Amino acid sequence: MIDLSQWHQAIKAALEDYIPDEEEEKIGACPKCGKKVSPDFKLCPYCGCRLS
Ligand SMILES: [Zn+2]
């Protein structure tokens, strides 16, 4: 039995790896640490800064 939320996360992770360079500009950057983060994230996965 597949956990749907885990499945969804696996797909998202795979898609994020697949994004070509020119698409990366559309991805937000953390205001605190400056790392690229998905706009879907509520928190920066690198520093934990809250993203709006
Ligand atoms: Zn950050």
mmCIF file of the protein (N, C-alpha, C, O) and its ligand, coordinates in Angstrom:
data_MODEL
# 
_entry.id   MODEL 
# 
loop_
_entity.id 
_entity.type 
_entity.pdbx_number_of_molecules 
1 polymer     1 
2 non-polymer 1 
# 
_entity_poly.entity_id                      1 
_entity_poly.type                           'polypeptide(L)' 
_entity_poly.nstd_linkage                   no 
_entity_poly.nstd_monomer                   no 
_entity_poly.pdbx_seq_one_letter_code       MIDLSQWHQAIKAALEDYIPDEEEEKIGACPKCGKKVSPDFKLCPYCGCRLS 
_entity_poly.pdbx_seq_one_letter_code_can   MIDLSQWHQAIKAALEDYIPDEEEEKIGACPKCGKKVSPDFKLCPYCGCRLS 
_entity_poly.pdbx_strand_id                 A 
# 
loop_
_entity_poly_seq.entity_id 
_entity_poly_seq.num 
_entity_poly_seq.mon_id 
_entity_poly_seq.hetero 
1 1  MET n 
1 2  ILE n 
1 3  ASP n 
1 4  LEU n 
1 5  SER n 
1 6  GLN n 
1 7  TRP n 
1 8  HIS n 
1 9  GLN n 
1 10 ALA n 
1 11 ILE n 
1 12 LYS n 
1 13 ALA n 
1 14 ALA n 
1 15 LEU n 
1 16 GLU n 
1 17 ASP n 
1 18 TYR n 
1 19 ILE n 
1 20 PRO n 
1 21 ASP n 
1 22 GLU n 
1 23 GLU n 
1 24 GLU n 
1 25 GLU n 
1 26 LYS n 
1 27 ILE n 
1 28 GLY n 
1 29 ALA n 
1 30 CYS n 
1 31 PRO n 
1 32 LYS n 
1 33 CYS n 
1 34 GLY n 
1 35 LYS n 
1 36 LYS n 
1 37 VAL n 
1 38 SER n 
1 39 PRO n 
1 40 ASP n 
1 41 PHE n 
1 42 LYS n 
1 43 LEU n 
1 44 CYS n 
1 45 PRO n 
1 46 TYR n 
1 47 CYS n 
1 48 GLY n 
1 49 CYS n 
1 50 ARG n 
1 51 LEU n 
1 52 SER n 
# 
loop_
_struct_asym.id 
_struct_asym.entity_id 
A 1 
B 2 
# 
loop_
_chem_comp.id 
_chem_comp.type 
_chem_comp.mon_nstd_flag 
ALA 'L-peptide linking' y 
ARG 'L-peptide linking' y 
ASP 'L-peptide linking' y 
CYS 'L-peptide linking' y 
GLN 'L-peptide linking' y 
GLU 'L-peptide linking' y 
GLY 'peptide linking'   y 
HIS 'L-peptide linking' y 
ILE 'L-peptide linking' y 
LEU 'L-peptide linking' y 
LYS 'L-peptide linking' y 
MET 'L-peptide linking' y 
PHE 'L-peptide linking' y 
PRO 'L-peptide linking' y 
SER 'L-peptide linking' y 
TRP 'L-peptide linking' y 
TYR 'L-peptide linking' y 
VAL 'L-peptide linking' y 
ZN  non-polymer         . 
# 
_pdbx_entity_nonpoly.entity_id   2 
_pdbx_entity_nonpoly.name        ? 
_pdbx_entity_nonpoly.comp_id     ZN 
# 
_pdbx_nonpoly_scheme.asym_id         B 
_pdbx_nonpoly_scheme.entity_id       2 
_pdbx_nonpoly_scheme.mon_id          ZN 
_pdbx_nonpoly_scheme.ndb_seq_num     1 
_pdbx_nonpoly_scheme.pdb_seq_num     101 
_pdbx_nonpoly_scheme.auth_seq_num    101 
_pdbx_nonpoly_scheme.pdb_mon_id      ZN 
_pdbx_nonpoly_scheme.auth_mon_id     ZN 
_pdbx_nonpoly_scheme.pdb_strand_id   A 
_pdbx_nonpoly_scheme.pdb_ins_code    . 
# 
loop_
_atom_site.group_PDB 
_atom_site.id 
_atom_site.type_symbol 
_atom_site.label_atom_id 
_atom_site.label_alt_id 
_atom_site.label_comp_id 
_atom_site.label_asym_id 
_atom_site.label_entity_id 
_atom_site.label_seq_id 
_atom_site.pdbx_PDB_ins_code 
_atom_site.Cartn_x 
_atom_site.Cartn_y 
_atom_site.Cartn_z 
_atom_site.occupancy 
_atom_site.B_iso_or_equiv 
_atom_site.pdbx_formal_charge 
_atom_site.auth_seq_id 
_atom_site.auth_comp_id 
_atom_site.auth_asym_id 
_atom_site.auth_atom_id 
_atom_site.pdbx_PDB_model_num 
ATOM   1   N  N  . MET A 1 1  ? 0.845  -1.197 0.000   1.00 0.00 ? 1   MET A N  1 
ATOM   2   C  CA . MET A 1 1  ? 0.000  0.000  0.000   1.00 0.00 ? 1   MET A CA 1 
ATOM   3   C  C  . MET A 1 1  ? 0.881  1.248  0.000   1.00 0.00 ? 1   MET A C  1 
ATOM   4   O  O  . MET A 1 1  ? 1.809  1.370  0.800   1.00 0.00 ? 1   MET A O  1 
ATOM   5   N  N  . ILE A 1 2  ? 0.578  2.152  -0.894  1.00 0.00 ? 2   ILE A N  1 
ATOM   6   C  CA . ILE A 1 2  ? 1.406  3.352  -1.041  1.00 0.00 ? 2   ILE A CA 1 
ATOM   7   C  C  . ILE A 1 2  ? 0.799  4.511  -0.253  1.00 0.00 ? 2   ILE A C  1 
ATOM   8   O  O  . ILE A 1 2  ? -0.389 4.813  -0.365  1.00 0.00 ? 2   ILE A O  1 
ATOM   9   N  N  . ASP A 1 3  ? 1.642  5.139  0.537   1.00 0.00 ? 3   ASP A N  1 
ATOM   10  C  CA . ASP A 1 3  ? 1.215  6.352  1.225   1.00 0.00 ? 3   ASP A CA 1 
ATOM   11  C  C  . ASP A 1 3  ? 1.201  7.501  0.211   1.00 0.00 ? 3   ASP A C  1 
ATOM   12  O  O  . ASP A 1 3  ? 2.232  7.833  -0.373  1.00 0.00 ? 3   ASP A O  1 
ATOM   13  N  N  . LEU A 1 4  ? 0.043  8.093  0.011   1.00 0.00 ? 4   LEU A N  1 
ATOM   14  C  CA . LEU A 1 4  ? -0.094 9.089  -1.059  1.00 0.00 ? 4   LEU A CA 1 
ATOM   15  C  C  . LEU A 1 4  ? 0.764  10.321 -0.834  1.00 0.00 ? 4   LEU A C  1 
ATOM   16  O  O  . LEU A 1 4  ? 1.301  10.879 -1.791  1.00 0.00 ? 4   LEU A O  1 
ATOM   17  N  N  . SER A 1 5  ? 0.902  10.753 0.399   1.00 0.00 ? 5   SER A N  1 
ATOM   18  C  CA . SER A 1 5  ? 1.709  11.949 0.633   1.00 0.00 ? 5   SER A CA 1 
ATOM   19  C  C  . SER A 1 5  ? 3.185  11.676 0.366   1.00 0.00 ? 5   SER A C  1 
ATOM   20  O  O  . SER A 1 5  ? 3.899  12.543 -0.138  1.00 0.00 ? 5   SER A O  1 
ATOM   21  N  N  . GLN A 1 6  ? 3.635  10.484 0.700   1.00 0.00 ? 6   GLN A N  1 
ATOM   22  C  CA . GLN A 1 6  ? 5.028  10.121 0.391   1.00 0.00 ? 6   GLN A CA 1 
ATOM   23  C  C  . GLN A 1 6  ? 5.227  10.024 -1.108  1.00 0.00 ? 6   GLN A C  1 
ATOM   24  O  O  . GLN A 1 6  ? 6.254  10.454 -1.633  1.00 0.00 ? 6   GLN A O  1 
ATOM   25  N  N  . TRP A 1 7  ? 4.262  9.469  -1.788  1.00 0.00 ? 7   TRP A N  1 
ATOM   26  C  CA . TRP A 1 7  ? 4.322  9.356  -3.247  1.00 0.00 ? 7   TRP A CA 1 
ATOM   27  C  C  . TRP A 1 7  ? 4.392  10.737 -3.880  1.00 0.00 ? 7   TRP A C  1 
ATOM   28  O  O  . TRP A 1 7  ? 5.183  10.970 -4.794  1.00 0.00 ? 7   TRP A O  1 
ATOM   29  N  N  . HIS A 1 8  ? 3.572  11.640 -3.396  1.00 0.00 ? 8   HIS A N  1 
ATOM   30  C  CA . HIS A 1 8  ? 3.556  13.005 -3.917  1.00 0.00 ? 8   HIS A CA 1 
ATOM   31  C  C  . HIS A 1 8  ? 4.903  13.696 -3.689  1.00 0.00 ? 8   HIS A C  1 
ATOM   32  O  O  . HIS A 1 8  ? 5.406  14.399 -4.565  1.00 0.00 ? 8   HIS A O  1 
ATOM   33  N  N  . GLN A 1 9  ? 5.471  13.488 -2.515  1.00 0.00 ? 9   GLN A N  1 
ATOM   34  C  CA . GLN A 1 9  ? 6.772  14.095 -2.220  1.00 0.00 ? 9   GLN A CA 1 
ATOM   35  C  C  . GLN A 1 9  ? 7.848  13.530 -3.120  1.00 0.00 ? 9   GLN A C  1 
ATOM   36  O  O  . GLN A 1 9  ? 8.739  14.255 -3.562  1.00 0.00 ? 9   GLN A O  1 
ATOM   37  N  N  . ALA A 1 10 ? 7.770  12.231 -3.396  1.00 0.00 ? 10  ALA A N  1 
ATOM   38  C  CA . ALA A 1 10 ? 8.768  11.605 -4.263  1.00 0.00 ? 10  ALA A CA 1 
ATOM   39  C  C  . ALA A 1 10 ? 8.693  12.189 -5.665  1.00 0.00 ? 10  ALA A C  1 
ATOM   40  O  O  . ALA A 1 10 ? 9.721  12.428 -6.299  1.00 0.00 ? 10  ALA A O  1 
ATOM   41  N  N  . ILE A 1 11 ? 7.493  12.416 -6.142  1.00 0.00 ? 11  ILE A N  1 
ATOM   42  C  CA . ILE A 1 11 ? 7.315  13.006 -7.468  1.00 0.00 ? 11  ILE A CA 1 
ATOM   43  C  C  . ILE A 1 11 ? 7.843  14.435 -7.485  1.00 0.00 ? 11  ILE A C  1 
ATOM   44  O  O  . ILE A 1 11 ? 8.541  14.834 -8.417  1.00 0.00 ? 11  ILE A O  1 
ATOM   45  N  N  . LYS A 1 12 ? 7.514  15.192 -6.465  1.00 0.00 ? 12  LYS A N  1 
ATOM   46  C  CA . LYS A 1 12 ? 7.988  16.573 -6.398  1.00 0.00 ? 12  LYS A CA 1 
ATOM   47  C  C  . LYS A 1 12 ? 9.502  16.638 -6.369  1.00 0.00 ? 12  LYS A C  1 
ATOM   48  O  O  . LYS A 1 12 ? 10.108 17.467 -7.049  1.00 0.00 ? 12  LYS A O  1 
ATOM   49  N  N  . ALA A 1 13 ? 10.116 15.760 -5.580  1.00 0.00 ? 13  ALA A N  1 
ATOM   50  C  CA . ALA A 1 13 ? 11.580 15.752 -5.488  1.00 0.00 ? 13  ALA A CA 1 
ATOM   51  C  C  . ALA A 1 13 ? 12.189 15.419 -6.839  1.00 0.00 ? 13  ALA A C  1 
ATOM   52  O  O  . ALA A 1 13 ? 13.185 16.018 -7.244  1.00 0.00 ? 13  ALA A O  1 
ATOM   53  N  N  . ALA A 1 14 ? 11.590 14.467 -7.533  1.00 0.00 ? 14  ALA A N  1 
ATOM   54  C  CA . ALA A 1 14 ? 12.099 14.081 -8.846  1.00 0.00 ? 14  ALA A CA 1 
ATOM   55  C  C  . ALA A 1 14 ? 11.946 15.233 -9.837  1.00 0.00 ? 14  ALA A C  1 
ATOM   56  O  O  . ALA A 1 14 ? 12.846 15.485 -10.638 1.00 0.00 ? 14  ALA A O  1 
ATOM   57  N  N  . LEU A 1 15 ? 10.827 15.923 -9.788  1.00 0.00 ? 15  LEU A N  1 
ATOM   58  C  CA . LEU A 1 15 ? 10.595 17.046 -10.694 1.00 0.00 ? 15  LEU A CA 1 
ATOM   59  C  C  . LEU A 1 15 ? 11.552 18.188 -10.411 1.00 0.00 ? 15  LEU A C  1 
ATOM   60  O  O  . LEU A 1 15 ? 12.022 18.846 -11.339 1.00 0.00 ? 15  LEU A O  1 
ATOM   61  N  N  . GLU A 1 16 ? 11.839 18.428 -9.171  1.00 0.00 ? 16  GLU A N  1 
ATOM   62  C  CA . GLU A 1 16 ? 12.753 19.523 -8.832  1.00 0.00 ? 16  GLU A CA 1 
ATOM   63  C  C  . GLU A 1 16 ? 14.151 19.248 -9.360  1.00 0.00 ? 16  GLU A C  1 
ATOM   64  O  O  . GLU A 1 16 ? 14.857 20.168 -9.773  1.00 0.00 ? 16  GLU A O  1 
ATOM   65  N  N  . ASP A 1 17 ? 14.549 17.990 -9.346  1.00 0.00 ? 17  ASP A N  1 
ATOM   66  C  CA . ASP A 1 17 ? 15.849 17.635 -9.905  1.00 0.00 ? 17  ASP A CA 1 
ATOM   67  C  C  . ASP A 1 17 ? 15.876 17.806 -11.420 1.00 0.00 ? 17  ASP A C  1 
ATOM   68  O  O  . ASP A 1 17 ? 16.942 17.957 -12.017 1.00 0.00 ? 17  ASP A O  1 
ATOM   69  N  N  . TYR A 1 18 ? 14.726 17.780 -12.021 1.00 0.00 ? 18  TYR A N  1 
ATOM   70  C  CA . TYR A 1 18 ? 14.623 17.749 -13.475 1.00 0.00 ? 18  TYR A CA 1 
ATOM   71  C  C  . TYR A 1 18 ? 14.475 19.144 -14.077 1.00 0.00 ? 18  TYR A C  1 
ATOM   72  O  O  . TYR A 1 18 ? 14.532 19.297 -15.297 1.00 0.00 ? 18  TYR A O  1 
ATOM   73  N  N  . ILE A 1 19 ? 14.288 20.147 -13.249 1.00 0.00 ? 19  ILE A N  1 
ATOM   74  C  CA . ILE A 1 19 ? 14.070 21.498 -13.751 1.00 0.00 ? 19  ILE A CA 1 
ATOM   75  C  C  . ILE A 1 19 ? 15.326 22.018 -14.453 1.00 0.00 ? 19  ILE A C  1 
ATOM   76  O  O  . ILE A 1 19 ? 16.399 22.054 -13.850 1.00 0.00 ? 19  ILE A O  1 
ATOM   77  N  N  . PRO A 1 20 ? 15.200 22.426 -15.734 1.00 0.00 ? 20  PRO A N  1 
ATOM   78  C  CA . PRO A 1 20 ? 16.351 22.961 -16.444 1.00 0.00 ? 20  PRO A CA 1 
ATOM   79  C  C  . PRO A 1 20 ? 16.768 24.316 -15.890 1.00 0.00 ? 20  PRO A C  1 
ATOM   80  O  O  . PRO A 1 20 ? 16.002 24.981 -15.193 1.00 0.00 ? 20  PRO A O  1 
ATOM   81  N  N  . ASP A 1 21 ? 17.993 24.713 -16.213 1.00 0.00 ? 21  ASP A N  1 
ATOM   82  C  CA . ASP A 1 21 ? 18.571 25.933 -15.639 1.00 0.00 ? 21  ASP A CA 1 
ATOM   83  C  C  . ASP A 1 21 ? 17.701 27.161 -15.859 1.00 0.00 ? 21  ASP A C  1 
ATOM   84  O  O  . ASP A 1 21 ? 17.530 27.961 -14.939 1.00 0.00 ? 21  ASP A O  1 
ATOM   85  N  N  . GLU A 1 22 ? 17.152 27.330 -17.045 1.00 0.00 ? 22  GLU A N  1 
ATOM   86  C  CA . GLU A 1 22 ? 16.382 28.540 -17.324 1.00 0.00 ? 22  GLU A CA 1 
ATOM   87  C  C  . GLU A 1 22 ? 15.095 28.612 -16.507 1.00 0.00 ? 22  GLU A C  1 
ATOM   88  O  O  . GLU A 1 22 ? 14.529 29.692 -16.334 1.00 0.00 ? 22  GLU A O  1 
ATOM   89  N  N  . GLU A 1 23 ? 14.638 27.485 -16.012 1.00 0.00 ? 23  GLU A N  1 
ATOM   90  C  CA . GLU A 1 23 ? 13.443 27.487 -15.177 1.00 0.00 ? 23  GLU A CA 1 
ATOM   91  C  C  . GLU A 1 23 ? 13.756 27.879 -13.729 1.00 0.00 ? 23  GLU A C  1 
ATOM   92  O  O  . GLU A 1 23 ? 12.865 28.263 -12.971 1.00 0.00 ? 23  GLU A O  1 
ATOM   93  N  N  . GLU A 1 24 ? 14.996 27.778 -13.372 1.00 0.00 ? 24  GLU A N  1 
ATOM   94  C  CA . GLU A 1 24 ? 15.339 28.007 -11.963 1.00 0.00 ? 24  GLU A CA 1 
ATOM   95  C  C  . GLU A 1 24 ? 15.075 29.439 -11.514 1.00 0.00 ? 24  GLU A C  1 
ATOM   96  O  O  . GLU A 1 24 ? 14.872 29.692 -10.326 1.00 0.00 ? 24  GLU A O  1 
ATOM   97  N  N  . GLU A 1 25 ? 15.077 30.379 -12.466 1.00 0.00 ? 25  GLU A N  1 
ATOM   98  C  CA . GLU A 1 25 ? 14.816 31.762 -12.093 1.00 0.00 ? 25  GLU A CA 1 
ATOM   99  C  C  . GLU A 1 25 ? 13.415 31.936 -11.519 1.00 0.00 ? 25  GLU A C  1 
ATOM   100 O  O  . GLU A 1 25 ? 13.168 32.846 -10.728 1.00 0.00 ? 25  GLU A O  1 
ATOM   101 N  N  . LYS A 1 26 ? 12.504 31.063 -11.921 1.00 0.00 ? 26  LYS A N  1 
ATOM   102 C  CA . LYS A 1 26 ? 11.134 31.171 -11.441 1.00 0.00 ? 26  LYS A CA 1 
ATOM   103 C  C  . LYS A 1 26 ? 10.988 30.642 -10.018 1.00 0.00 ? 26  LYS A C  1 
ATOM   104 O  O  . LYS A 1 26 ? 10.005 30.922 -9.331  1.00 0.00 ? 26  LYS A O  1 
ATOM   105 N  N  . ILE A 1 27 ? 11.968 29.885 -9.601  1.00 0.00 ? 27  ILE A N  1 
ATOM   106 C  CA . ILE A 1 27 ? 11.905 29.341 -8.254  1.00 0.00 ? 27  ILE A CA 1 
ATOM   107 C  C  . ILE A 1 27 ? 12.358 30.422 -7.280  1.00 0.00 ? 27  ILE A C  1 
ATOM   108 O  O  . ILE A 1 27 ? 13.325 31.140 -7.534  1.00 0.00 ? 27  ILE A O  1 
ATOM   109 N  N  . GLY A 1 28 ? 11.662 30.524 -6.191  1.00 0.00 ? 28  GLY A N  1 
ATOM   110 C  CA . GLY A 1 28 ? 11.998 31.537 -5.224  1.00 0.00 ? 28  GLY A CA 1 
ATOM   111 C  C  . GLY A 1 28 ? 13.331 31.269 -4.552  1.00 0.00 ? 28  GLY A C  1 
ATOM   112 O  O  . GLY A 1 28 ? 13.862 30.160 -4.601  1.00 0.00 ? 28  GLY A O  1 
ATOM   113 N  N  . ALA A 1 29 ? 13.851 32.291 -3.936  1.00 0.00 ? 29  ALA A N  1 
ATOM   114 C  CA . ALA A 1 29 ? 15.064 32.132 -3.159  1.00 0.00 ? 29  ALA A CA 1 
ATOM   115 C  C  . ALA A 1 29 ? 14.753 32.509 -1.716  1.00 0.00 ? 29  ALA A C  1 
ATOM   116 O  O  . ALA A 1 29 ? 13.956 33.408 -1.449  1.00 0.00 ? 29  ALA A O  1 
ATOM   117 N  N  . CYS A 1 30 ? 15.387 31.817 -0.813  1.00 0.00 ? 30  CYS A N  1 
ATOM   118 C  CA . CYS A 1 30 ? 15.192 32.134 0.593   1.00 0.00 ? 30  CYS A CA 1 
ATOM   119 C  C  . CYS A 1 30 ? 15.720 33.533 0.884   1.00 0.00 ? 30  CYS A C  1 
ATOM   120 O  O  . CYS A 1 30 ? 16.850 33.850 0.511   1.00 0.00 ? 30  CYS A O  1 
ATOM   121 N  N  . PRO A 1 31 ? 14.926 34.381 1.544   1.00 0.00 ? 31  PRO A N  1 
ATOM   122 C  CA . PRO A 1 31 ? 15.374 35.744 1.845   1.00 0.00 ? 31  PRO A CA 1 
ATOM   123 C  C  . PRO A 1 31 ? 16.502 35.777 2.869   1.00 0.00 ? 31  PRO A C  1 
ATOM   124 O  O  . PRO A 1 31 ? 17.224 36.767 2.980   1.00 0.00 ? 31  PRO A O  1 
ATOM   125 N  N  . LYS A 1 32 ? 16.642 34.700 3.606   1.00 0.00 ? 32  LYS A N  1 
ATOM   126 C  CA . LYS A 1 32 ? 17.631 34.674 4.673   1.00 0.00 ? 32  LYS A CA 1 
ATOM   127 C  C  . LYS A 1 32 ? 18.971 34.122 4.202   1.00 0.00 ? 32  LYS A C  1 
ATOM   128 O  O  . LYS A 1 32 ? 20.014 34.758 4.353   1.00 0.00 ? 32  LYS A O  1 
ATOM   129 N  N  . CYS A 1 33 ? 18.918 32.901 3.616   1.00 0.00 ? 33  CYS A N  1 
ATOM   130 C  CA . CYS A 1 33 ? 20.175 32.257 3.231   1.00 0.00 ? 33  CYS A CA 1 
ATOM   131 C  C  . CYS A 1 33 ? 20.444 32.335 1.738   1.00 0.00 ? 33  CYS A C  1 
ATOM   132 O  O  . CYS A 1 33 ? 21.551 32.041 1.285   1.00 0.00 ? 33  CYS A O  1 
ATOM   133 N  N  . GLY A 1 34 ? 19.412 32.740 0.957   1.00 0.00 ? 34  GLY A N  1 
ATOM   134 C  CA . GLY A 1 34 ? 19.613 32.932 -0.469  1.00 0.00 ? 34  GLY A CA 1 
ATOM   135 C  C  . GLY A 1 34 ? 19.597 31.668 -1.302  1.00 0.00 ? 34  GLY A C  1 
ATOM   136 O  O  . GLY A 1 34 ? 19.803 31.726 -2.514  1.00 0.00 ? 34  GLY A O  1 
ATOM   137 N  N  . LYS A 1 35 ? 19.356 30.520 -0.673  1.00 0.00 ? 35  LYS A N  1 
ATOM   138 C  CA . LYS A 1 35 ? 19.293 29.275 -1.430  1.00 0.00 ? 35  LYS A CA 1 
ATOM   139 C  C  . LYS A 1 35 ? 17.988 29.217 -2.219  1.00 0.00 ? 35  LYS A C  1 
ATOM   140 O  O  . LYS A 1 35 ? 16.974 29.788 -1.819  1.00 0.00 ? 35  LYS A O  1 
ATOM   141 N  N  . LYS A 1 36 ? 18.039 28.518 -3.344  1.00 0.00 ? 36  LYS A N  1 
ATOM   142 C  CA . LYS A 1 36 ? 16.828 28.334 -4.134  1.00 0.00 ? 36  LYS A CA 1 
ATOM   143 C  C  . LYS A 1 36 ? 15.901 27.373 -3.429  1.00 0.00 ? 36  LYS A C  1 
ATOM   144 O  O  . LYS A 1 36 ? 16.303 26.294 -2.994  1.00 0.00 ? 36  LYS A O  1 
ATOM   145 N  N  . VAL A 1 37 ? 14.650 27.787 -3.324  1.00 0.00 ? 37  VAL A N  1 
ATOM   146 C  CA . VAL A 1 37 ? 13.650 26.930 -2.698  1.00 0.00 ? 37  VAL A CA 1 
ATOM   147 C  C  . VAL A 1 37 ? 12.383 26.951 -3.536  1.00 0.00 ? 37  VAL A C  1 
ATOM   148 O  O  . VAL A 1 37 ? 12.064 27.952 -4.177  1.00 0.00 ? 37  VAL A O  1 
ATOM   149 N  N  . SER A 1 38 ? 11.673 25.849 -3.524  1.00 0.00 ? 38  SER A N  1 
ATOM   150 C  CA . SER A 1 38 ? 10.416 25.770 -4.254  1.00 0.00 ? 38  SER A CA 1 
ATOM   151 C  C  . SER A 1 38 ? 9.395  26.711 -3.638  1.00 0.00 ? 38  SER A C  1 
ATOM   152 O  O  . SER A 1 38 ? 9.329  26.816 -2.413  1.00 0.00 ? 38  SER A O  1 
ATOM   153 N  N  . PRO A 1 39 ? 8.591  27.405 -4.453  1.00 0.00 ? 39  PRO A N  1 
ATOM   154 C  CA . PRO A 1 39 ? 7.530  28.266 -3.913  1.00 0.00 ? 39  PRO A CA 1 
ATOM   155 C  C  . PRO A 1 39 ? 6.495  27.483 -3.117  1.00 0.00 ? 39  PRO A C  1 
ATOM   156 O  O  . PRO A 1 39 ? 5.716  28.063 -2.360  1.00 0.00 ? 39  PRO A O  1 
ATOM   157 N  N  . ASP A 1 40 ? 6.489  26.178 -3.287  1.00 0.00 ? 40  ASP A N  1 
ATOM   158 C  CA . ASP A 1 40 ? 5.546  25.349 -2.529  1.00 0.00 ? 40  ASP A CA 1 
ATOM   159 C  C  . ASP A 1 40 ? 5.961  25.190 -1.075  1.00 0.00 ? 40  ASP A C  1 
ATOM   160 O  O  . ASP A 1 40 ? 5.143  24.844 -0.222  1.00 0.00 ? 40  ASP A O  1 
ATOM   161 N  N  . PHE A 1 41 ? 7.234  25.444 -0.796  1.00 0.00 ? 41  PHE A N  1 
ATOM   162 C  CA . PHE A 1 41 ? 7.710  25.229 0.566   1.00 0.00 ? 41  PHE A CA 1 
ATOM   163 C  C  . PHE A 1 41 ? 7.248  26.339 1.490   1.00 0.00 ? 41  PHE A C  1 
ATOM   164 O  O  . PHE A 1 41 ? 7.253  27.517 1.132   1.00 0.00 ? 41  PHE A O  1 
ATOM   165 N  N  . LYS A 1 42 ? 6.849  25.936 2.690   1.00 0.00 ? 42  LYS A N  1 
ATOM   166 C  CA . LYS A 1 42 ? 6.459  26.914 3.697   1.00 0.00 ? 42  LYS A CA 1 
ATOM   167 C  C  . LYS A 1 42 ? 7.680  27.388 4.481   1.00 0.00 ? 42  LYS A C  1 
ATOM   168 O  O  . LYS A 1 42 ? 7.745  28.520 4.961   1.00 0.00 ? 42  LYS A O  1 
ATOM   169 N  N  . LEU A 1 43 ? 8.635  26.481 4.588   1.00 0.00 ? 43  LEU A N  1 
ATOM   170 C  CA . LEU A 1 43 ? 9.851  26.794 5.322   1.00 0.00 ? 43  LEU A CA 1 
ATOM   171 C  C  . LEU A 1 43 ? 11.056 26.509 4.440   1.00 0.00 ? 43  LEU A C  1 
ATOM   172 O  O  . LEU A 1 43 ? 11.029 25.578 3.634   1.00 0.00 ? 43  LEU A O  1 
ATOM   173 N  N  . CYS A 1 44 ? 12.096 27.290 4.582   1.00 0.00 ? 44  CYS A N  1 
ATOM   174 C  CA . CYS A 1 44 ? 13.336 27.007 3.866   1.00 0.00 ? 44  CYS A CA 1 
ATOM   175 C  C  . CYS A 1 44 ? 13.915 25.690 4.385   1.00 0.00 ? 44  CYS A C  1 
ATOM   176 O  O  . CYS A 1 44 ? 14.103 25.528 5.590   1.00 0.00 ? 44  CYS A O  1 
ATOM   177 N  N  . PRO A 1 45 ? 14.197 24.749 3.479   1.00 0.00 ? 45  PRO A N  1 
ATOM   178 C  CA . PRO A 1 45 ? 14.747 23.462 3.928   1.00 0.00 ? 45  PRO A CA 1 
ATOM   179 C  C  . PRO A 1 45 ? 16.199 23.579 4.381   1.00 0.00 ? 45  PRO A C  1 
ATOM   180 O  O  . PRO A 1 45 ? 16.729 22.645 4.983   1.00 0.00 ? 45  PRO A O  1 
ATOM   181 N  N  . TYR A 1 46 ? 16.842 24.691 4.109   1.00 0.00 ? 46  TYR A N  1 
ATOM   182 C  CA . TYR A 1 46 ? 18.251 24.860 4.446   1.00 0.00 ? 46  TYR A CA 1 
ATOM   183 C  C  . TYR A 1 46 ? 18.443 25.525 5.804   1.00 0.00 ? 46  TYR A C  1 
ATOM   184 O  O  . TYR A 1 46 ? 19.236 25.069 6.629   1.00 0.00 ? 46  TYR A O  1 
ATOM   185 N  N  . CYS A 1 47 ? 17.696 26.620 6.023   1.00 0.00 ? 47  CYS A N  1 
ATOM   186 C  CA . CYS A 1 47 ? 17.922 27.368 7.261   1.00 0.00 ? 47  CYS A CA 1 
ATOM   187 C  C  . CYS A 1 47 ? 16.676 27.427 8.145   1.00 0.00 ? 47  CYS A C  1 
ATOM   188 O  O  . CYS A 1 47 ? 16.750 27.853 9.298   1.00 0.00 ? 47  CYS A O  1 
ATOM   189 N  N  . GLY A 1 48 ? 15.522 26.996 7.601   1.00 0.00 ? 48  GLY A N  1 
ATOM   190 C  CA . GLY A 1 48 ? 14.304 26.989 8.409   1.00 0.00 ? 48  GLY A CA 1 
ATOM   191 C  C  . GLY A 1 48 ? 13.571 28.311 8.433   1.00 0.00 ? 48  GLY A C  1 
ATOM   192 O  O  . GLY A 1 48 ? 12.583 28.469 9.150   1.00 0.00 ? 48  GLY A O  1 
ATOM   193 N  N  . CYS A 1 49 ? 14.054 29.263 7.650   1.00 0.00 ? 49  CYS A N  1 
ATOM   194 C  CA . CYS A 1 49 ? 13.391 30.563 7.562   1.00 0.00 ? 49  CYS A CA 1 
ATOM   195 C  C  . CYS A 1 49 ? 11.976 30.389 7.013   1.00 0.00 ? 49  CYS A C  1 
ATOM   196 O  O  . CYS A 1 49 ? 11.757 29.606 6.089   1.00 0.00 ? 49  CYS A O  1 
ATOM   197 N  N  . ARG A 1 50 ? 11.034 31.107 7.573   1.00 0.00 ? 50  ARG A N  1 
ATOM   198 C  CA . ARG A 1 50 ? 9.655  31.026 7.095   1.00 0.00 ? 50  ARG A CA 1 
ATOM   199 C  C  . ARG A 1 50 ? 9.535  31.764 5.768   1.00 0.00 ? 50  ARG A C  1 
ATOM   200 O  O  . ARG A 1 50 ? 9.985  32.902 5.637   1.00 0.00 ? 50  ARG A O  1 
ATOM   201 N  N  . LEU A 1 51 ? 8.911  31.094 4.766   1.00 0.00 ? 51  LEU A N  1 
ATOM   202 C  CA . LEU A 1 51 ? 8.738  31.699 3.456   1.00 0.00 ? 51  LEU A CA 1 
ATOM   203 C  C  . LEU A 1 51 ? 7.304  32.157 3.301   1.00 0.00 ? 51  LEU A C  1 
ATOM   204 O  O  . LEU A 1 51 ? 6.380  31.448 3.699   1.00 0.00 ? 51  LEU A O  1 
ATOM   205 N  N  . SER A 1 52 ? 7.107  33.319 2.734   1.00 0.00 ? 52  SER A N  1 
ATOM   206 C  CA . SER A 1 52 ? 5.748  33.814 2.576   1.00 0.00 ? 52  SER A CA 1 
ATOM   207 C  C  . SER A 1 52 ? 5.209  33.479 1.190   1.00 0.00 ? 52  SER A C  1 
ATOM   208 O  O  . SER A 1 52 ? 4.069  33.819 0.871   1.00 0.00 ? 52  SER A O  1 
HETATM 209 ZN ZN . ZN  B 2 .  ? 17.098 29.717 3.996   1.00 0.00 2 101 ZN  A ZN 1 
# 
